[in-house]
């Protein structure tokens, strides 16, 4: 394949400097190989040529063969169009163009026979095809399209530069016509044979010019398998190297701190899932290898309890531990709940945030270096160079997606032997995504809620039920409960008919004048935000009107109702995170999704899924199916440290597992890929590493 990766696209027949620049800027295509790996997004069957008399109102895309018997320009200026009468022996149809009229008019040969392809529609009792594809019949040249026709993604800028899907298809054909040899294989022969894969040369030719759907399926399978296989091989090899190379502190003892807490301070019995996860972590920290584990658990599943108990094991082995959270509010919340759980135990635990006073900081720094300070909880402030530990053995990172790689790496360097790392997230990650994005972390899952927690009741209301909702809010406040109201927008938007935060605050203050309503949003200063949150947390305000800044935030057990306005504007994962702000006390909690009547199909599905399920993992899977693997921030493939060109994490979940199993089996047999037959694997991994697979994202 290297011979194609070095050939610049400029020199491909039919490209030239202008089109090459377009391909580079719009699609990042610079070489023959880049173009070959720009795969079609759909195919249309062109194996059959129709007669004009066979066209009817149900016809989709069809292919005709005949001649242009008349050609006229109609209208003036911008409303001008070109109309051709196209005939075969059974009848006539109109072909219509609104753009590129001059070029098309001069390019049509009235004596030639053409293959015409497009979607017929009916206007004034006459069938026509607007902007058809036309190809002159030349029996001596190979047909560009027969069988299934590929369609390629382009951009508006490309279309303006006369580079549409057909143009890309023509370029693909030129690669195969100008490149005489077979495209060299990128998988070892034994994998191709063992798993009965189509060879690469044939797969690439077939995926661009498929003779039939069966051959296309085999070609796509081969290319998807290879893409997923190399991603998994890269992750698993990295994981193996790290476990072999990076030694870890051995936590051999479970001593007085852990046992005292377990027998005297544990407020409720651990769930089976919590016990299982603690066992998995204990295996890691006793193995002599550095732990790198992802702890997934739904909101309220008891991750902090697991984190605390693991920190106590670190203390039992004469090590220090730290817990880092993304916001001051969350760090303070962790500190307060941990201090409450550790009541009566003689432990030195401190909180370090941006707001910590100079004197406090100096005391913390001194106690850290002397080893007197055992557990430090904080925000990004923990990463500062001045924060030096005596013997850091365990780092716990909460909501890790909010920290960058370089930031997390700083904590590794706080001891000569890197500390054990436990990464926690309350955003359940679909299995296929976890295998790919976090494939080099060991994954533990808490999939049970603590006893006594009642599932949150979720309801979907249209705006006409506002009076019922207000009555319900008043009833809950009279019981002594508190209410969250979340809005999607902060400022007025002329384009969108959504309630905004400022209006929402006014409405709630007018509807409930006897109660205190406070507001929080992302544009407030940190101090103002914290003051408003604390007012709500202490019960001084009954209603908190907010944007999604509360998605990861204060634990208010007394808040029992979450109202989400314009809920259709939120993704499933975000709705589930917001719902998790309530249901933290023993009382029944509720989540009310408010929407208008006009809902798209996807929005209806999202509302139904939320009403039917409280299971974060089920919701994450559904979210991935609805939005593609890119949710997790909303743009395509975001959150992935690479770009998938043909595979799809949702549709190809089984193939991903198969590719991982194959990669695992190879590494079990040859961990460093040194055997002669595996040299091709090393070569491909080096090539991927030079491209943009950034596995450091997954530390």
C-alpha positions as CSV (number, residue, x, y, z in Angstrom):
1,X,0.0,0.0,0.0
2,X,3.0,2.3,0.5
3,X,3.3,2.9,-3.2
4,X,-0.2,4.5,-3.2
5,X,0.3,6.5,0.0
6,X,3.2,8.3,-1.7
7,X,1.5,9.2,-4.9
8,X,0.1,12.7,-4.7
9,X,-3.6,13.1,-5.8
10,X,-2.6,16.1,-8.0
11,X,-1.0,13.7,-10.5
12,X,-4.0,11.5,-10.9
13,X,-5.5,11.9,-14.4
14,X,-8.5,14.2,-14.2
15,X,-7.5,15.9,-11.0
16,X,-4.9,18.7,-11.3
17,X,-3.9,21.4,-8.8
18,X,-7.4,23.1,-8.3
19,X,-9.3,19.9,-7.6
20,X,-6.4,18.5,-5.5
21,X,-6.6,21.6,-3.3
22,X,-10.4,21.1,-2.9
23,X,-9.9,17.4,-2.0
24,X,-7.3,18.3,0.5
25,X,-9.1,21.2,2.2
26,X,-12.6,19.6,2.2
27,X,-11.9,15.9,2.7
28,X,-8.2,15.7,3.8
29,X,-7.5,13.6,0.7
30,X,-3.8,14.1,-0.4
31,X,-2.7,10.8,-1.8
32,X,-4.1,8.0,-4.0
33,X,-4.5,5.9,-0.9
34,X,-6.6,8.6,0.9
35,X,-8.9,8.6,-2.1
36,X,-9.3,4.8,-2.1
37,X,-10.2,4.9,1.6
38,X,-12.9,7.6,1.0
39,X,-15.7,5.0,0.9
40,X,-19.2,5.4,-0.6
41,X,-22.0,6.1,1.8
42,X,-24.7,4.4,-0.3
43,X,-25.3,2.3,-3.4
44,X,-28.0,2.3,-6.0
45,X,-28.8,-0.7,-8.2
46,X,-27.8,0.0,-11.9
47,X,-27.8,-3.6,-13.0
48,X,-30.9,-3.1,-15.1
49,X,-31.7,-0.6,-17.9
50,X,-35.4,0.4,-18.1
51,X,-37.6,1.3,-21.1
52,X,-39.2,4.7,-21.0
53,X,-42.7,3.2,-21.1
54,X,-41.9,1.3,-17.9
55,X,-41.6,4.4,-15.8
56,X,-44.4,4.9,-13.3
57,X,-45.0,7.1,-10.2
58,X,-43.4,4.4,-7.9
59,X,-40.1,4.4,-9.8
60,X,-37.1,5.4,-7.7
61,X,-33.7,5.9,-9.4
62,X,-33.8,4.3,-12.9
63,X,-31.4,3.9,-15.8
64,X,-32.4,4.5,-19.4
65,X,-30.6,4.2,-22.8
66,X,-31.4,6.4,-25.8
67,X,-30.7,9.6,-27.6
68,X,-31.3,13.4,-27.1
69,X,-33.8,14.3,-29.9
70,X,-34.3,18.0,-28.9
71,X,-32.6,20.6,-26.7
72,X,-34.0,24.0,-25.7
73,X,-33.2,26.8,-23.2
74,X,-36.4,28.0,-21.4
75,X,-36.8,31.3,-19.4
76,X,-34.4,34.1,-18.8
77,X,-31.7,35.1,-16.2
78,X,-31.9,33.2,-12.9
79,X,-35.0,31.3,-13.9
80,X,-33.4,29.9,-17.0
81,X,-33.4,26.1,-17.4
82,X,-32.2,23.7,-20.1
83,X,-34.8,21.1,-21.3
84,X,-33.9,18.1,-23.4
85,X,-36.2,15.5,-24.9
86,X,-34.7,12.1,-24.5
87,X,-36.1,9.1,-26.5
88,X,-35.8,5.4,-26.9
89,X,-37.9,3.1,-29.1
90,X,-40.8,3.1,-26.5
91,X,-41.3,6.8,-25.7
92,X,-39.8,10.1,-24.6
93,X,-39.0,11.8,-21.2
94,X,-37.7,15.3,-20.4
95,X,-34.3,15.9,-18.9
96,X,-34.0,19.2,-17.0
97,X,-31.0,21.3,-15.8
98,X,-31.0,24.5,-13.7
99,X,-27.2,24.8,-13.3
100,X,-24.2,24.6,-15.5
101,X,-26.5,25.1,-18.5
102,X,-23.8,26.4,-20.9
103,X,-21.4,23.5,-20.3
104,X,-24.1,20.8,-20.6
105,X,-25.5,22.4,-23.8
106,X,-22.2,22.4,-25.6
107,X,-21.3,18.9,-24.2
108,X,-24.3,17.0,-25.6
109,X,-23.8,15.1,-28.9
110,X,-27.2,14.7,-30.7
111,X,-25.8,11.7,-32.7
112,X,-24.5,9.8,-29.7
113,X,-26.3,7.2,-27.6
114,X,-26.4,7.9,-23.8
115,X,-27.0,6.0,-20.6
116,X,-29.1,8.3,-18.4
117,X,-29.6,7.8,-14.7
118,X,-31.7,9.7,-12.1
119,X,-34.9,9.9,-10.2
120,X,-38.1,10.5,-12.3
121,X,-40.8,12.8,-11.2
122,X,-44.1,13.9,-12.9
123,X,-44.8,17.6,-13.8
124,X,-47.8,18.6,-15.9
125,X,-48.6,14.9,-16.8
126,X,-45.0,14.5,-18.2
127,X,-42.2,12.5,-16.6
128,X,-38.9,14.3,-16.2
129,X,-35.5,13.8,-14.6
130,X,-33.8,16.8,-13.0
131,X,-30.0,17.0,-13.2
132,X,-29.6,13.4,-14.5
133,X,-26.3,11.6,-14.7
134,X,-25.3,11.1,-18.4
135,X,-22.7,8.8,-19.8
136,X,-21.9,8.4,-23.5
137,X,-22.2,4.8,-24.7
138,X,-18.7,3.7,-26.0
139,X,-18.6,0.0,-26.4
140,X,-14.8,0.1,-26.6
141,X,-14.3,1.6,-23.1
142,X,-15.2,0.0,-19.7
143,X,-18.5,1.2,-18.3
144,X,-18.0,3.5,-15.2
145,X,-21.2,2.2,-13.6
146,X,-22.9,-1.1,-14.0
147,X,-24.3,-3.2,-11.2
148,X,-24.4,-1.2,-8.0
149,X,-23.5,2.5,-8.3
150,X,-21.5,4.1,-5.4
151,X,-22.4,7.5,-4.0
152,X,-19.8,9.6,-2.2
153,X,-20.0,12.3,0.4
154,X,-19.0,15.7,-1.0
155,X,-19.4,19.3,0.2
156,X,-21.1,22.4,-1.3
157,X,-17.7,23.9,-2.0
158,X,-16.7,20.8,-4.0
159,X,-19.9,20.8,-6.0
160,X,-19.3,24.4,-6.9
161,X,-15.8,23.3,-8.1
162,X,-17.5,20.6,-10.4
163,X,-16.5,17.9,-8.0
164,X,-19.6,15.8,-7.2
165,X,-20.1,12.2,-6.4
166,X,-19.8,11.2,-10.0
167,X,-16.5,13.1,-10.3
168,X,-15.1,11.2,-7.3
169,X,-16.3,7.9,-8.8
170,X,-14.5,8.8,-12.0
171,X,-11.3,9.5,-10.0
172,X,-11.6,6.1,-8.3
173,X,-11.8,4.5,-11.7
174,X,-8.7,6.4,-12.9
175,X,-6.7,5.0,-9.9
176,X,-7.5,1.4,-10.9
177,X,-6.8,2.2,-14.6
178,X,-3.5,4.0,-13.9
179,X,-2.2,1.7,-11.2
180,X,-1.3,-1.5,-13.0
181,X,-0.1,-3.8,-10.1
182,X,-2.2,-5.4,-7.4
183,X,-2.6,-3.4,-4.2
184,X,-0.3,-5.0,-1.6
185,X,-1.9,-6.8,1.3
186,X,-2.1,-5.3,4.8
187,X,-3.0,-8.4,6.8
188,X,-0.9,-11.5,7.4
189,X,-1.8,-14.4,5.0
190,X,-2.7,-16.7,7.8
191,X,-5.5,-14.2,9.0
192,X,-6.8,-13.8,5.4
193,X,-7.0,-17.6,5.0
194,X,-8.2,-18.5,8.5
195,X,-11.1,-16.1,8.5
196,X,-11.8,-16.5,4.7
197,X,-11.4,-12.7,4.0
198,X,-11.4,-11.2,0.6
199,X,-7.9,-10.0,-0.4
200,X,-7.3,-6.3,0.0
201,X,-6.9,-5.5,-3.8
202,X,-10.2,-7.2,-4.6
203,X,-12.0,-5.7,-1.6
204,X,-11.0,-2.1,-2.6
205,X,-12.0,-2.6,-6.2
206,X,-15.3,-4.2,-5.2
207,X,-16.3,-1.6,-2.6
208,X,-16.0,1.2,-5.2
209,X,-17.4,-0.8,-8.2
210,X,-19.5,-3.7,-6.8
211,X,-20.8,-6.1,-9.4
212,X,-23.5,-7.3,-7.0
213,X,-24.6,-7.0,-3.4
214,X,-23.0,-10.3,-2.3
215,X,-19.6,-9.3,-3.5
216,X,-20.1,-5.9,-1.9
217,X,-21.0,-7.5,1.5
218,X,-17.8,-9.5,1.4
219,X,-15.7,-6.5,0.5
220,X,-17.2,-4.4,3.3
221,X,-16.7,-7.2,5.8
222,X,-13.0,-7.4,5.0
223,X,-12.4,-3.6,5.2
224,X,-14.4,-3.2,8.4
225,X,-12.7,-6.2,10.1
226,X,-9.3,-4.7,9.2
227,X,-10.2,-1.3,10.5
228,X,-11.5,-2.6,13.9
229,X,-8.8,-5.2,14.2
230,X,-5.9,-2.7,14.0
231,X,-7.6,-0.4,16.5
232,X,-8.0,-3.3,18.9
233,X,-4.5,-4.7,18.3
234,X,-3.1,-1.2,19.0
235,X,-5.0,-0.8,22.3
236,X,-4.3,-4.3,23.5
237,X,-0.6,-4.2,22.6
238,X,-0.3,-0.9,24.6
239,X,-2.1,-2.4,27.5
240,X,0.2,-5.5,27.5
241,X,3.3,-3.3,27.3
242,X,2.2,-1.2,30.2
243,X,1.3,-4.1,32.4
244,X,4.7,-5.7,31.6
245,X,6.7,-2.5,31.8
246,X,5.1,-0.3,34.6
247,X,5.5,-1.8,38.0
248,X,3.1,-0.7,40.7
249,X,3.1,-0.4,44.4
250,X,2.0,-3.6,46.2
251,X,-0.9,-3.0,48.6
252,X,-0.6,-6.3,50.5
253,X,-2.4,-5.4,53.7
254,X,-6.0,-4.9,54.5
255,X,-5.5,-3.4,58.0
256,X,-7.0,-1.3,60.8
257,X,-8.2,1.7,58.7
258,X,-10.2,-0.5,56.3
259,X,-11.5,-2.9,58.9
260,X,-12.5,-0.2,61.4
261,X,-14.5,1.6,58.7
262,X,-16.1,-1.6,57.5
263,X,-17.2,-2.8,60.9
264,X,-18.0,0.6,62.6
265,X,-18.7,3.3,60.0
266,X,-20.2,1.7,56.9
267,X,-23.8,3.3,56.9
268,X,-25.4,0.4,54.9
269,X,-24.4,-3.0,53.6
270,X,-22.5,-2.8,50.3
271,X,-24.3,-4.0,47.2
272,X,-23.1,-7.2,45.4
273,X,-21.8,-5.0,42.6
274,X,-19.8,-2.8,45.0
275,X,-18.2,-5.9,46.6
276,X,-17.3,-7.4,43.2
277,X,-15.7,-4.1,42.1
278,X,-13.6,-3.9,45.4
279,X,-12.4,-7.5,44.8
280,X,-11.4,-6.6,41.2
281,X,-9.5,-3.5,42.5
282,X,-7.8,-5.5,45.3
283,X,-6.5,-8.0,42.7
284,X,-5.0,-5.1,40.7
285,X,-3.3,-3.3,43.7
286,X,-1.9,-6.6,45.0
287,X,-0.4,-7.7,41.7
288,X,2.8,-5.7,41.6
289,X,1.6,-4.0,38.4
290,X,0.2,-0.5,38.2
291,X,-3.6,-0.4,38.2
292,X,-5.3,1.5,35.5
293,X,-9.0,0.9,36.0
294,X,-12.2,2.6,34.8
295,X,-15.1,2.5,37.3
296,X,-18.4,3.0,35.6
297,X,-21.5,3.4,37.7
298,X,-24.8,5.1,37.3
299,X,-25.6,8.2,39.2
300,X,-26.1,7.3,42.9
301,X,-24.7,3.7,42.5
302,X,-22.1,4.2,45.3
303,X,-18.8,4.9,43.4
304,X,-17.6,7.3,46.1
305,X,-18.0,4.6,48.8
306,X,-15.8,2.2,46.7
307,X,-13.3,5.0,46.2
308,X,-13.1,5.7,49.9
309,X,-12.6,2.1,50.8
310,X,-9.8,1.7,48.3
311,X,-8.2,4.8,49.7
312,X,-8.3,3.2,53.2
313,X,-6.4,0.2,51.8
314,X,-3.7,2.6,50.5
315,X,-3.5,4.1,54.0
316,X,-3.2,0.6,55.5
317,X,-0.1,0.1,53.3
318,X,1.5,3.4,54.5
319,X,0.7,5.3,51.2
320,X,-1.1,8.6,50.6
321,X,-4.2,8.9,48.4
322,X,-5.8,11.8,46.5
323,X,-9.2,12.3,44.8
324,X,-9.5,14.9,42.0
325,X,-12.9,16.3,40.9
326,X,-13.5,18.7,38.0
327,X,-15.3,21.5,39.9
328,X,-14.9,23.1,43.3
329,X,-18.5,22.2,44.1
330,X,-18.0,18.5,43.4
331,X,-14.6,18.4,45.3
332,X,-16.2,20.1,48.3
333,X,-19.1,17.7,48.1
334,X,-16.7,14.7,48.1
335,X,-14.8,16.2,51.0
336,X,-17.9,16.7,53.1
337,X,-19.4,13.3,52.5
338,X,-16.1,11.5,53.1
339,X,-15.5,13.5,56.4
340,X,-19.0,12.5,57.5
341,X,-18.3,8.8,56.6
342,X,-15.0,8.9,58.5
343,X,-16.4,10.3,61.8
344,X,-14.7,9.0,64.8
345,X,-11.6,7.8,62.8
346,X,-8.3,9.5,63.5
347,X,-7.5,10.4,59.9
348,X,-5.9,13.5,58.4
349,X,-8.0,14.5,55.3
350,X,-7.8,18.0,53.6
351,X,-9.5,19.9,50.8
352,X,-7.4,21.9,48.3
353,X,-9.2,24.1,45.7
354,X,-8.6,27.4,44.0
355,X,-10.4,29.1,46.9
356,X,-8.1,27.6,49.6
357,X,-6.4,30.4,51.6
358,X,-2.7,30.9,51.6
359,X,-2.2,29.7,55.2
360,X,-4.3,26.5,54.5
361,X,-2.3,25.8,51.4
362,X,1.0,26.2,53.2
363,X,-0.2,23.8,56.0
364,X,-1.4,21.3,53.4
365,X,1.9,21.4,51.4
366,X,4.0,20.9,54.6
367,X,1.8,18.0,55.8
368,X,1.9,16.3,52.4
369,X,5.7,16.3,52.3
370,X,6.0,15.0,55.8
371,X,3.5,12.3,55.1
372,X,1.2,13.5,58.0
373,X,-1.6,14.3,55.5
374,X,-3.1,11.0,54.4
375,X,-5.9,11.9,52.0
376,X,-6.1,15.0,49.8
377,X,-9.3,15.9,47.9
378,X,-9.3,18.7,45.4
379,X,-9.7,20.2,41.9
380,X,-7.0,21.0,39.3
381,X,-5.1,22.7,42.2
382,X,-3.7,19.1,43.0
383,X,-1.8,19.3,39.7
384,X,0.3,22.3,40.6
385,X,4.1,21.6,40.8
386,X,4.1,22.9,44.4
387,X,1.9,20.0,45.5
388,X,4.4,17.3,46.4
389,X,3.5,14.1,48.2
390,X,5.7,12.0,50.6
391,X,4.5,8.7,49.2
392,X,1.5,8.9,46.8
393,X,0.1,5.4,46.1
394,X,-3.4,5.9,44.7
395,X,-5.0,8.6,42.5
396,X,-8.8,8.7,42.0
397,X,-10.1,10.9,39.2
398,X,-13.8,11.7,39.1
399,X,-15.6,12.5,35.8
400,X,-12.3,11.9,33.9
401,X,-13.6,13.3,30.6
402,X,-13.3,16.7,32.1
403,X,-9.5,16.5,32.5
404,X,-7.0,16.6,29.7
405,X,-4.3,14.0,29.1
406,X,-1.4,16.3,30.1
407,X,-3.2,17.1,33.4
408,X,-3.8,13.5,34.3
409,X,-0.2,12.6,33.4
410,X,1.0,15.2,36.0
411,X,-0.5,13.0,38.8
412,X,1.5,10.0,37.5
413,X,4.7,12.0,38.1
414,X,4.0,12.7,41.8
415,X,5.9,9.5,42.8
416,X,8.9,7.7,41.5
417,X,6.8,4.6,40.9
418,X,3.5,5.8,39.3
419,X,0.5,5.5,41.7
420,X,-2.4,3.2,41.0
421,X,-5.1,5.1,39.0
422,X,-8.8,4.6,39.3
423,X,-10.9,6.7,36.9
424,X,-14.6,7.1,37.8
425,X,-17.5,8.2,35.5
426,X,-21.2,8.5,36.1
427,X,-21.8,8.5,32.3
428,X,-22.5,4.9,31.5
429,X,-20.5,4.0,28.3
430,X,-22.0,1.6,25.8
431,X,-19.9,-1.6,25.7
432,X,-18.6,-1.2,22.1
433,X,-17.5,2.3,22.9
434,X,-15.8,1.3,26.2
435,X,-13.9,-1.5,24.3
436,X,-12.7,1.0,21.8
437,X,-12.1,4.3,23.7
438,X,-11.1,2.7,27.0
439,X,-9.9,-0.6,25.6
440,X,-6.6,-0.4,27.4
441,X,-8.2,0.3,30.8
442,X,-9.6,-2.6,32.9
443,X,-13.3,-1.8,33.3
444,X,-15.4,-2.3,36.5
445,X,-19.1,-1.7,36.5
446,X,-21.4,-1.0,39.4
447,X,-24.8,-2.0,38.0
448,X,-26.9,-2.0,41.1
449,X,-28.4,0.8,43.2
450,X,-27.9,0.8,47.0
451,X,-30.8,-0.6,49.0
452,X,-33.6,1.8,50.0
453,X,-33.2,3.9,46.8
454,X,-36.6,4.2,45.1
455,X,-36.4,4.4,41.2
456,X,-37.1,7.9,40.0
457,X,-40.6,8.2,38.4
458,X,-40.3,9.9,35.0
459,X,-43.2,11.6,33.2
460,X,-43.5,13.4,29.9
461,X,-45.9,16.4,29.9
462,X,-46.9,18.7,27.0
463,X,-47.1,22.5,27.8
464,X,-50.9,22.4,28.2
465,X,-50.4,20.6,31.5
466,X,-48.6,23.6,33.1
467,X,-51.3,24.1,35.7
468,X,-51.2,20.5,36.9
469,X,-47.4,20.8,37.1
470,X,-47.6,23.9,39.2
471,X,-50.0,22.2,41.6
472,X,-47.7,19.2,41.8
473,X,-44.7,21.5,42.5
474,X,-46.6,23.3,45.3
475,X,-47.6,19.9,46.9
476,X,-44.0,18.7,46.9
477,X,-42.6,22.0,48.4
478,X,-45.3,21.8,51.1
479,X,-44.0,18.4,52.0
480,X,-40.6,20.1,52.6
481,X,-39.0,19.1,49.3
482,X,-37.0,21.2,46.7
483,X,-37.3,21.5,43.0
484,X,-34.8,21.8,40.1
485,X,-36.0,23.5,36.9
486,X,-33.5,23.2,33.9
487,X,-33.6,25.3,30.8
488,X,-31.6,24.8,27.6
489,X,-30.9,28.4,26.7
490,X,-29.6,31.4,28.7
491,X,-30.4,34.2,26.3
492,X,-33.3,35.1,24.0
493,X,-33.1,33.3,20.6
494,X,-35.1,34.7,17.8
495,X,-34.9,31.5,15.8
496,X,-35.9,29.0,18.5
497,X,-39.3,28.9,20.2
498,X,-37.8,27.7,23.5
499,X,-38.3,29.0,27.0
500,X,-35.2,30.8,28.1
501,X,-33.7,31.0,31.6
502,X,-34.4,34.6,32.3
503,X,-38.1,34.1,31.4
504,X,-38.2,30.9,33.4
505,X,-36.9,32.7,36.5
506,X,-39.5,35.4,36.2
507,X,-42.3,32.8,35.6
508,X,-41.3,30.7,38.7
509,X,-41.1,33.8,40.9
510,X,-44.5,34.9,39.7
511,X,-46.1,31.5,40.0
512,X,-44.6,30.8,43.5
513,X,-44.2,34.2,45.2
514,X,-44.3,32.6,48.7
515,X,-41.1,30.6,48.0
516,X,-37.5,31.5,47.3
517,X,-36.3,30.9,43.7
518,X,-32.6,31.1,42.9
519,X,-30.7,30.8,39.6
520,X,-27.5,29.2,38.3
521,X,-26.0,29.4,34.8
522,X,-22.6,28.9,33.1
523,X,-21.9,32.6,32.5
524,X,-22.1,33.5,36.2
525,X,-18.8,34.1,38.2
526,X,-17.7,31.0,40.1
527,X,-18.4,32.8,43.5
528,X,-21.9,33.8,42.5
529,X,-22.7,30.3,41.2
530,X,-21.4,28.7,44.4
531,X,-23.4,31.1,46.6
532,X,-26.6,30.3,44.7
533,X,-25.9,26.5,44.8
534,X,-25.1,26.6,48.5
535,X,-28.3,28.6,49.2
536,X,-30.2,25.7,47.5
537,X,-28.2,23.0,49.1
538,X,-28.8,24.4,52.6
539,X,-32.6,24.6,52.0
540,X,-32.8,28.4,52.0
541,X,-34.2,28.4,48.4
542,X,-36.9,26.0,47.4
543,X,-36.6,26.2,43.6
544,X,-33.4,26.3,41.6
545,X,-33.7,27.5,38.0
546,X,-30.6,26.4,36.1
547,X,-28.9,25.5,32.8
548,X,-27.0,22.2,32.5
549,X,-24.2,23.4,34.8
550,X,-25.9,21.3,37.5
551,X,-25.5,18.1,35.4
552,X,-22.5,17.2,37.6
553,X,-23.0,19.1,40.8
554,X,-24.3,19.4,44.3
555,X,-25.8,16.4,46.1
556,X,-29.1,17.7,47.5
557,X,-30.9,14.7,49.0
558,X,-33.9,16.9,49.8
559,X,-34.5,17.8,46.1
560,X,-37.1,15.4,44.8
561,X,-38.3,17.0,41.5
562,X,-36.3,17.6,38.3
563,X,-38.3,19.5,35.7
564,X,-36.5,19.7,32.3
565,X,-38.0,22.4,30.0
566,X,-37.8,21.9,26.2
567,X,-36.5,18.4,27.0
568,X,-36.5,17.6,23.2
569,X,-33.4,19.8,23.0
570,X,-31.3,17.4,25.2
571,X,-29.6,14.2,24.3
572,X,-30.5,11.0,26.2
573,X,-27.2,10.8,28.2
574,X,-27.7,14.4,29.3
575,X,-31.3,13.9,30.2
576,X,-30.3,10.8,32.3
577,X,-27.5,12.8,34.0
578,X,-29.9,15.6,34.9
579,X,-32.4,13.1,36.2
580,X,-29.7,11.8,38.5
581,X,-29.6,15.0,40.4
582,X,-32.7,13.8,42.3
583,X,-33.5,10.5,43.9
584,X,-30.7,10.9,46.4
585,X,-32.8,10.7,49.5
586,X,-35.2,8.1,50.8
587,X,-38.3,9.9,49.4
588,X,-39.9,9.2,46.1
589,X,-38.4,11.5,43.4
590,X,-39.7,12.6,40.1
591,X,-38.4,13.8,36.7
592,X,-40.8,15.7,34.5
593,X,-39.9,16.2,30.8
594,X,-41.7,19.2,29.3
595,X,-42.0,19.6,25.6
596,X,-44.2,21.2,22.9
597,X,-46.5,19.1,20.7
598,X,-44.4,19.1,17.6
599,X,-41.8,16.4,18.2
600,X,-39.7,14.7,15.6
601,X,-39.5,10.9,15.6
602,X,-36.1,10.9,17.4
603,X,-37.4,13.2,20.1
604,X,-40.5,11.0,20.7
605,X,-38.2,8.0,21.0
606,X,-36.0,9.8,23.5
607,X,-38.9,10.8,25.7
608,X,-40.3,7.2,25.6
609,X,-37.0,5.7,26.5
610,X,-36.6,8.1,29.5
611,X,-40.1,7.3,30.7
612,X,-39.6,3.6,30.4
613,X,-36.1,3.1,31.7
614,X,-33.9,4.2,34.7
615,X,-31.0,2.0,33.6
616,X,-28.1,4.2,32.5
617,X,-26.4,1.5,30.4
618,X,-29.6,0.8,28.5
619,X,-30.0,4.5,27.9
620,X,-26.4,4.9,26.7
621,X,-26.9,2.0,24.2
622,X,-30.1,3.6,23.0
623,X,-28.4,7.0,22.7
624,X,-25.6,5.6,20.7
625,X,-28.1,3.9,18.3
626,X,-30.0,7.2,17.9
627,X,-27.1,9.6,17.6
628,X,-24.2,7.3,16.5
629,X,-21.0,6.9,18.5
630,X,-20.3,10.6,18.2
631,X,-22.7,11.7,20.9
632,X,-20.9,11.7,23.4
633,X,-20.5,15.4,22.7
634,X,-22.8,15.6,19.7
635,X,-20.4,15.7,16.8
636,X,-19.7,12.7,14.7
637,X,-17.1,10.4,16.1
638,X,-16.3,12.9,18.9
639,X,-14.8,11.2,21.8
640,X,-13.0,8.7,19.6
641,X,-9.2,9.1,19.3
642,X,-9.3,8.1,15.6
643,X,-11.7,8.3,12.7
644,X,-13.6,5.3,11.5
645,X,-13.8,5.3,7.7
646,X,-16.1,2.3,7.1
647,X,-17.0,0.5,10.3
648,X,-19.7,1.8,12.7
649,X,-19.5,1.1,16.4
650,X,-23.3,0.7,16.7
651,X,-24.0,-1.5,13.7
652,X,-20.7,-3.5,13.8
653,X,-20.7,-4.4,17.5
654,X,-20.3,-8.1,16.9
655,X,-17.6,-7.6,14.4
656,X,-15.7,-5.4,16.9
657,X,-15.8,-8.2,19.4
658,X,-14.6,-10.7,16.8
659,X,-11.7,-8.3,15.8
660,X,-10.8,-7.9,19.5
661,X,-10.8,-11.7,20.0
662,X,-8.5,-12.2,17.0
663,X,-6.1,-9.5,18.2
664,X,-6.1,-11.0,21.7
665,X,-5.3,-14.5,20.4
666,X,-2.4,-13.1,18.3
667,X,-0.9,-11.2,21.3
668,X,-1.3,-14.3,23.6
669,X,0.8,-16.2,21.1
670,X,3.3,-13.4,20.2
671,X,3.1,-10.5,22.8
672,X,5.6,-8.3,21.1
673,X,4.7,-9.3,17.5
674,X,8.3,-10.5,16.8
675,X,7.5,-13.6,14.7
676,X,8.2,-13.2,11.0
677,X,4.6,-13.8,10.0
678,X,3.6,-10.8,12.2
679,X,6.0,-8.3,10.9
680,X,3.3,-6.9,8.6
681,X,1.2,-6.2,11.8
682,X,4.0,-4.1,13.3
683,X,4.4,-2.2,10.1
684,X,0.7,-1.3,10.0
685,X,0.7,-0.3,13.7
686,X,3.6,2.0,13.1
687,X,1.8,3.5,10.1
688,X,-1.4,4.1,12.2
689,X,0.7,5.6,15.0
690,X,2.1,8.1,12.5
691,X,-1.4,9.0,11.4
692,X,-3.7,10.2,14.1
693,X,-4.4,7.4,16.5
694,X,-3.8,9.2,19.8
695,X,-4.0,6.4,22.4
696,X,-2.5,8.7,25.0
697,X,-6.1,10.0,25.3
698,X,-6.9,6.9,27.2
699,X,-4.5,7.1,30.0
